[in-house]
Amino acid sequence: MAEFHPIMWVYQLIQWILDSLLSPSPPRPNATLSRPRIAIIGAGLTGVSAAAHCVGHGFDVTIFEAGGPENLGGIWSRVNNTSGLQIHSIMYRFHPSVHWTRGYPDRKQIVSQITQLWKRYALDERTKFKTRVTSVVQDKQGRWIINDPSNGRFDGVMAAVGTCGEPKMPHIPGQEKFKGDIIHSSRLDGKSSKGKKVLVIGGGASAVEALEFVVHTDAAETNVLARSDKWIIPRNPLVDIVLALNIFGEETIFSWIPESLLRLFFYRDLKDLAPTKKGIFTDTPMVSCPTQIDQRHKVTDMMEVNSDIFQMIRSGKAKWLRGDIISFTETGIKYNHRATGVPKNGPGHEIVVEGDMVIMATGYQRPSLSFLPDDVFQDPYQPPNWYLQTFPPEHMSICANNCTYLNAIGTVGNYHIGIYTRLLLMFLVDPLTRPQEYWMKRWIDMTRLLKSKAPGGAFDFFTYAELIYWFVFCVAINPFRWKWAVFVFFGIGTTMPLKVVQKEDRIRNGLGMRQSFA
């Protein structure tokens, strides 16, 4: 008999309530869906979630996916089987109907949830696999053509290609001399580091995946060769949520408080590993990894504060080195080891770090958005400097959902996917809610002004609280959007706003103005 865990039971109950209240009903078999018709580019987590929201609210979609059915799930379909969430699943509810059975689900459960969502909303009959999108152009009526007219015409476009494409494998001088294995961190299935000295190149999220691998396969020694400083935070939902509540989305006069607390209670004797010249609200922090994947769905999977990166360092099984790679040798890597606070390519001590295996935790190439119209890439309003970071000012009928962000504290797989989707639907259905290019650009200018002191620019970093503020501002600033507020934020109640739009249509029709799709 399965062991009862009250906290997990409460978590399951919360998920059931959210599903019951907020999940739109799947379309009936052979149902005819209405306009606006949306083209969704990419069948990853974001694309499938956005499509489910559209058809659940009665609007037609077509998903265009460059790969085959095996690519359903995007980046999650291509990573290691041992890969899993580095944030708690409560912050990764990419659709209200998702039901997690673990705090930190692995790749297989994530792909399973995406696939179930795809099937539940009958998206299999609305997905075109092996169809790479190369162009998105408008016809004379303002409708969008994807590649060529044979694919149909669309009222709106949702780019959902994500930020992780093919593995990034930079060439390092002398690489061909190295006698050991060189493997990208996403290609570790079937490999083993047992008894080996492992060198991990990179210090971001991919390094967490590499460290999980070396722990699971019992490496003898691990050296992480990080070029830049990154904050490391505990794998704990409360820490994530508290940090994400910084509504300013940048460093403030109070930022020293969480930074000092992390140094005192988390880094402790390893304070020299904490960044000295980079604030925590300037870059995506690195989340510490667990020592093992809990296959029994234990409650500790939800609540445990993992600091195993530091435990490995304290036990002597791992070293975290800050510096610059010079070249490979036959038995390791020649490295310029820099002291704390010394910038990239600064002076340091040249050493050779010995190793039998090198894991390239160098991330992924960012998928291109070049298929979009050329006019959306004009300075100074090119991505990520768009309206709400996702709508190019020149075309409010395009939304690049989860494609343009660079760094954030929060999550890329939560309720904002549905909010962005419903904002696009609102703009298309109700002409009086549509933002004009002039005002979209003024909002971008205002955000730049408010975040003028942000070191990377206004849109290079944001928090989830700031993102919610953007949404609230967007709806509140235009009284014609107020009737859509409950729909935009919760996906509830399209009937009343649509009836109002129909009345407005009759007035606009009498004035000779363009009607909506209501």
ZAMARGU-4260 file (C-alpha; in steps of 0.2 Angstrom, whole numbers, plus 5000, padded with zeros to 4 digits):
<rodrens>
0) 5000/5000/5000 | 5007/5017/4995 | 5012/5028/5009 | 5001/5043/5013 | 5010/5060/5012
5) 4998/5074/5018 | 5008/5088/5009 | 5008/5079/4993 | 4989/5076/4995 | 4986/5094/4998
10) 4996/5098/4982 | 4986/5086/4972 | 4970/5093/4979 | 4975/5111/4974 | 4979/5105/4956
15) 4962/5096/4955 | 4954/5113/4960 | 4964/5123/4948 | 4960/5111/4934 | 4941/5111/4938
20) 4940/5130/4939 | 4952/5136/4925 | 4954/5122/4912 | 4944/5127/4896 | 4933/5112/4890
25) 4941/5102/4875 | 4932/5104/4859 | 4919/5091/4855 | 4923/5078/4841 | 4922/5086/4824
30) 4918/5103/4831 | 4919/5118/4820 | 4930/5131/4828 | 4928/5150/4824 | 4939/5164/4819
35) 4951/5171/4823 | 4962/5157/4817 | 4979/5156/4825 | 4995/5149/4817 | 5006/5142/4831
40) 5024/5139/4826 | 5032/5126/4837 | 5025/5110/4846 | 5035/5112/4862 | 5027/5115/4879
45) 5023/5133/4875 | 5015/5129/4858 | 5005/5115/4864 | 4999/5125/4879 | 4994/5140/4869
50) 4985/5129/4856 | 4975/5120/4870 | 4969/5137/4877 | 4964/5143/4859 | 4954/5128/4855
55) 4947/5127/4872 | 4939/5144/4870 | 4932/5139/4853 | 4946/5147/4841 | 4954/5137/4827
60) 4973/5134/4827 | 4986/5125/4817 | 5002/5120/4824 | 5018/5120/4813 | 5032/5109/4819
65) 5048/5107/4810 | 5052/5090/4817 | 5042/5074/4817 | 5030/5067/4831 | 5045/5062/4841
70) 5049/5081/4843 | 5032/5084/4852 | 5037/5093/4868 | 5051/5104/4861 | 5067/5104/4871
75) 5060/5091/4883 | 5059/5078/4869 | 5078/5080/4866 | 5087/5081/4883 | 5093/5066/4894
80) 5081/5055/4903 | 5088/5060/4919 | 5084/5078/4916 | 5071/5086/4927 | 5064/5103/4933
85) 5076/5114/4942 | 5062/5123/4950 | 5047/5116/4959 | 5033/5110/4948 | 5021/5122/4957
90) 5029/5135/4946 | 5028/5125/4931 | 5010/5123/4928 | 5010/5127/4910 | 4991/5123/4908
95) 4978/5122/4922 | 4974/5104/4918 | 4992/5098/4922 | 4993/5086/4936 | 5011/5084/4943
100) 5014/5069/4955 | 5031/5075/4960 | 5038/5091/4966 | 5053/5090/4954 | 5047/5079/4939
105) 5059/5071/4927 | 5059/5073/4908 | 5047/5058/4905 | 5034/5065/4916 | 5035/5082/4908
110) 5034/5075/4891 | 5019/5064/4896 | 5010/5079/4903 | 5013/5089/4886 | 5007/5074/4876
115) 4992/5071/4887 | 4987/5090/4884 | 4990/5088/4865 | 4978/5073/4864 | 4965/5080/4877
120) 4962/5095/4866 | 4962/5085/4849 | 4978/5095/4843 | 4984/5079/4834 | 4972/5083/4820
125) 4978/5101/4820 | 4997/5099/4820 | 5008/5099/4804 | 5024/5089/4808 | 5039/5091/4797
130) 5034/5108/4792 | 5048/5121/4795 | 5042/5139/4794 | 5053/5150/4784 | 5041/5165/4781
135) 5027/5173/4788 | 5019/5187/4777 | 5003/5196/4776 | 4991/5196/4761 | 4981/5212/4755
140) 4968/5208/4768 | 4980/5208/4782 | 4979/5189/4785 | 4995/5179/4788 | 5002/5166/4776
145) 5013/5153/4783 | 5026/5148/4770 | 5013/5148/4756 | 4994/5149/4754 | 4992/5130/4753
150) 4994/5131/4772 | 4979/5142/4774 | 4977/5160/4780 | 4978/5166/4798 | 4972/5181/4808
155) 4986/5179/4821 | 5003/5171/4823 | 5010/5164/4839 | 5029/5160/4838 | 5033/5147/4851
160) 5050/5141/4846 | 5057/5144/4863 | 5075/5148/4867 | 5084/5131/4866 | 5088/5124/4849
165) 5102/5113/4844 | 5116/5110/4857 | 5130/5123/4857 | 5147/5115/4855 | 5160/5128/4853
170) 5177/5123/4847 | 5191/5125/4859 | 5209/5126/4853 | 5218/5109/4854 | 5202/5100/4856
175) 5207/5086/4844 | 5222/5082/4856 | 5212/5077/4871 | 5212/5058/4874 | 5196/5057/4883
180) 5177/5059/4879 | 5170/5076/4875 | 5151/5076/4877 | 5137/5089/4877 | 5127/5090/4893
185) 5111/5085/4883 | 5119/5069/4877 | 5123/5060/4892 | 5110/5045/4891 | 5120/5029/4891
190) 5136/5037/4897 | 5145/5034/4913 | 5158/5044/4923 | 5161/5030/4936 | 5179/5032/4943
195) 5183/5046/4931 | 5189/5064/4933 | 5176/5075/4925 | 5178/5092/4919 | 5162/5102/4917
200) 5164/5118/4905 | 5151/5131/4909 | 5142/5137/4925 | 5123/5138/4920 | 5108/5127/4920
205) 5117/5115/4909 | 5130/5113/4922 | 5117/5108/4935 | 5112/5094/4923 | 5130/5089/4921
210) 5132/5088/4940 | 5117/5077/4942 | 5125/5065/4930 | 5142/5064/4938 | 5133/5061/4955
215) 5122/5048/4948 | 5136/5039/4939 | 5149/5040/4954 | 5163/5051/4946 | 5179/5051/4956
220) 5182/5069/4955 | 5173/5084/4946 | 5179/5101/4942 | 5167/5115/4936 | 5176/5127/4924
225) 5165/5143/4925 | 5169/5158/4915 | 5157/5170/4923 | 5150/5172/4940 | 5132/5166/4944
230) 5122/5166/4959 | 5117/5148/4966 | 5101/5147/4975 | 5093/5132/4985 | 5081/5121/4976
235) 5066/5127/4986 | 5050/5134/4980 | 5049/5147/4994 | 5066/5155/4989 | 5060/5155/4971
240) 5044/5164/4975 | 5051/5177/4987 | 5065/5182/4974 | 5051/5182/4960 | 5041/5195/4970
245) 5053/5209/4966 | 5041/5219/4956 | 5054/5231/4950 | 5063/5218/4940 | 5080/5224/4944
250) 5093/5228/4958 | 5086/5239/4971 | 5092/5247/4987 | 5086/5232/4996 | 5094/5219/4985
255) 5108/5217/4998 | 5096/5208/5009 | 5093/5192/4999 | 5111/5192/4994 | 5117/5193/5011
260) 5105/5180/5017 | 5111/5168/5004 | 5129/5171/5008 | 5126/5168/5027 | 5114/5153/5027
265) 5117/5145/5010 | 5135/5148/5004 | 5142/5149/5022 | 5160/5144/5022 | 5160/5145/5003
270) 5156/5164/5002 | 5170/5167/4989 | 5160/5157/4976 | 5146/5171/4977 | 5147/5185/4964
275) 5154/5201/4971 | 5150/5213/4956 | 5134/5205/4950 | 5118/5207/4959 | 5105/5193/4960
280) 5092/5203/4950 | 5103/5204/4934 | 5105/5186/4928 | 5096/5170/4929 | 5102/5161/4945
285) 5108/5143/4945 | 5098/5131/4956 | 5107/5118/4966 | 5105/5100/4961 | 5098/5085/4971
290) 5109/5070/4974 | 5097/5057/4967 | 5080/5057/4958 | 5067/5050/4970 | 5058/5037/4961
295) 5046/5034/4975 | 5038/5051/4975 | 5043/5055/4992 | 5037/5071/5001 | 5055/5076/5003
300) 5055/5079/4984 | 5044/5094/4987 | 5051/5102/5003 | 5070/5097/5004 | 5082/5112/5003
305) 5096/5104/4992 | 5114/5111/4993 | 5122/5097/4985 | 5133/5107/4974 | 5141/5114/4989
310) 5141/5097/4998 | 5151/5090/4984 | 5164/5104/4985 | 5165/5103/5004 | 5168/5084/5003
315) 5182/5086/4990 | 5172/5077/4976 | 5171/5094/4966 | 5179/5110/4964 | 5172/5126/4957
320) 5185/5136/4947 | 5182/5153/4940 | 5192/5158/4925 | 5195/5157/4906 | 5199/5141/4895
325) 5215/5143/4885 | 5216/5126/4876 | 5214/5108/4878 | 5229/5097/4882 | 5230/5078/4880
330) 5225/5075/4897 | 5215/5090/4902 | 5212/5109/4900 | 5224/5123/4901 | 5215/5136/4912
335) 5218/5154/4917 | 5211/5153/4935 | 5205/5170/4941 | 5203/5176/4959 | 5186/5182/4966
340) 5181/5198/4958 | 5193/5198/4943 | 5183/5200/4927 | 5183/5189/4912 | 5200/5188/4903
345) 5208/5197/4917 | 5224/5192/4925 | 5225/5175/4934 | 5236/5159/4937 | 5238/5148/4922
350) 5235/5129/4927 | 5231/5113/4919 | 5216/5104/4926 | 5217/5085/4923 | 5202/5075/4917
355) 5196/5059/4908 | 5180/5066/4902 | 5174/5083/4897 | 5155/5088/4898 | 5151/5104/4888
360) 5138/5113/4898 | 5138/5126/4885 | 5119/5127/4883 | 5109/5128/4867 | 5108/5139/4851
365) 5094/5151/4852 | 5081/5147/4838 | 5079/5160/4825 | 5064/5172/4823 | 5070/5177/4806
370) 5054/5169/4798 | 5044/5184/4805 | 5042/5200/4794 | 5058/5210/4792 | 5050/5226/4800
375) 5049/5219/4817 | 5068/5219/4819 | 5071/5237/4817 | 5080/5247/4830 | 5077/5252/4843
380) 5061/5241/4844 | 5068/5224/4840 | 5067/5209/4852 | 5067/5208/4867 | 5062/5227/4866
385) 5044/5223/4861 | 5027/5227/4869 | 5025/5216/4884 | 5042/5209/4878 | 5032/5197/4865
390) 5021/5208/4854 | 5031/5218/4840 | 5024/5235/4839 | 5022/5234/4820 | 5010/5219/4821
395) 4999/5217/4837 | 4993/5201/4829 | 5010/5192/4832 | 5015/5186/4849 | 5032/5178/4852
400) 5027/5168/4868 | 5042/5162/4878 | 5054/5166/4863 | 5062/5183/4867 | 5067/5183/4886
405) 5085/5182/4891 | 5086/5181/4909 | 5073/5180/4923 | 5068/5174/4941 | 5052/5165/4940
410) 5047/5152/4927 | 5045/5150/4908 | 5032/5137/4910 | 5018/5144/4920 | 5001/5154/4919
415) 5009/5168/4908 | 5008/5156/4893 | 4989/5157/4894 | 4988/5175/4898 | 4999/5180/4883
420) 4988/5169/4872 | 4972/5176/4878 | 4978/5194/4876 | 4982/5189/4858 | 4964/5183/4856
425) 4957/5198/4864 | 4966/5210/4852 | 4960/5200/4837 | 4942/5198/4843 | 4939/5216/4850
430) 4945/5230/4839 | 4943/5243/4853 | 4956/5233/4864 | 4970/5233/4850 | 4985/5243/4855
435) 4991/5255/4842 | 5010/5255/4836 | 5013/5272/4843 | 5007/5267/4861 | 5016/5251/4861
440) 5032/5260/4857 | 5028/5272/4871 | 5026/5258/4884 | 5043/5251/4878 | 5050/5268/4881
445) 5042/5270/4898 | 5049/5253/4903 | 5066/5258/4897 | 5065/5274/4907 | 5059/5265/4923
450) 5073/5253/4922 | 5087/5264/4915 | 5099/5259/4928 | 5097/5240/4924 | 5115/5235/4918
455) 5109/5224/4904 | 5094/5235/4898 | 5076/5235/4903 | 5071/5219/4895 | 5086/5208/4898
460) 5080/5203/4915 | 5063/5202/4923 | 5055/5194/4938 | 5038/5186/4938 | 5030/5200/4948
465) 5036/5212/4935 | 5028/5201/4922 | 5011/5201/4931 | 5013/5220/4933 | 5015/5222/4914
470) 4999/5212/4912 | 4989/5222/4924 | 4995/5238/4917 | 4990/5232/4899 | 4972/5228/4904
475) 4970/5243/4916 | 4976/5256/4904 | 4962/5254/4892 | 4944/5254/4898 | 4938/5243/4883
480) 4949/5229/4890 | 4941/5229/4907 | 4927/5218/4902 | 4940/5205/4896 | 4950/5205/4913
485) 4943/5189/4920 | 4945/5180/4904 | 4963/5187/4901 | 4969/5182/4919 | 4959/5167/4922
490) 4952/5160/4906 | 4934/5162/4912 | 4919/5170/4904 | 4920/5174/4886 | 4901/5175/4883
495) 4898/5192/4891 | 4913/5201/4883 | 4908/5194/4866 | 4890/5200/4867 | 4897/5217/4871
500) 4908/5216/4856 | 4894/5211/4845 | 4884/5227/4850 | 4900/5237/4847 | 4901/5229/4830
505) 4883/5235/4825 | 4888/5252/4830 | 4905/5251/4820 | 4895/5243/4805 | 4884/5258/4805
510) 4899/5270/4805 | 4908/5259/4791 | 4922/5253/4802 | 4930/5236/4802 | 4921/5223/4812
515) 4928/5210/4824 | 4927/5191/4823 | 4914/5190/4836
</rodrens>
